[in-house]
Amino acid sequence: MSSGIRNIGFVHHPLMGVANGCESNSMIHITDWMTTFMHIARGESVDGASLGIDGVDQFSAITTGAEARTVSLLYW
């Protein structure tokens, strides 16, 4: 059994390439948004660690429903 914080989010932009929308139940943290938005802006995957920032590119999770790359979150 897992516990955590569940939220609802909505992301839309014509350049994302998602015609009919996508639903994701993956684990995505707020720190993942910067690298994900950078992917959308650049058109290629971005590695947050190489930029010196936290966050994982979750573009495929929010556009195709693929499993998110985040494996754990620490919160208190």
C-alpha positions in Angstrom: 0.0 0.0 0.0 1.3 3.4 -0.9 0.6 6.7 0.7 1.2 10.2 -0.6 -0.3 13.4 -2.0 -2.5 13.2 -5.0 -3.2 16.2 -7.1 -4.9 17.1 -10.3 -3.1 19.0 -13.1 -3.7 20.1 -16.6 -1.1 20.9 -19.2 -1.9 22.0 -22.7 0.2 23.5 -25.6 -0.2 22.9 -29.3 3.5 22.1 -29.7 3.2 19.1 -27.3 1.9 16.9 -30.1 -1.0 15.4 -28.1 -4.2 15.4 -30.2 -6.7 13.8 -27.9 -5.1 14.2 -24.5 -3.6 11.8 -22.1 -4.2 10.7 -18.5 -1.3 9.9 -16.2 -1.4 8.4 -12.8 2.4 8.5 -12.5 4.4 10.0 -9.6 5.5 13.5 -10.7 7.1 16.0 -8.4 7.0 19.8 -8.7 10.8 19.8 -9.3 10.2 17.8 -12.5 8.2 20.5 -14.2 11.3 22.7 -15.1 13.1 19.9 -16.9 9.8 18.8 -18.6 9.0 22.4 -19.8 12.6 22.6 -21.0 12.0 19.5 -23.1 8.9 21.1 -24.6 10.8 24.3 -25.4 13.9 22.5 -26.9 12.2 19.6 -28.4 14.6 17.1 -26.8 15.0 15.4 -23.5 16.7 17.4 -20.8 18.8 15.9 -17.9 18.3 18.0 -14.8 21.5 16.6 -13.1 23.7 17.8 -16.0 22.2 21.3 -15.5 22.8 21.2 -11.8 19.1 21.1 -10.9 16.8 18.6 -9.4 14.0 17.2 -11.5 13.4 14.5 -14.1 12.0 15.1 -17.6 8.5 13.7 -17.4 7.4 14.6 -21.0 6.6 11.0 -22.1 4.6 10.5 -18.9 2.3 13.5 -19.5 2.0 13.1 -23.3 1.8 9.3 -23.8 0.8 7.9 -20.4 4.2 6.1 -20.1 5.4 5.3 -16.6 7.1 8.3 -15.0 10.8 8.1 -14.4 10.5 9.2 -10.7 10.8 6.1 -8.5 10.4 7.7 -5.0 9.6 11.0 -3.3 10.6 12.3 0.1 8.1 14.4 1.9 7.3 15.3 5.5 
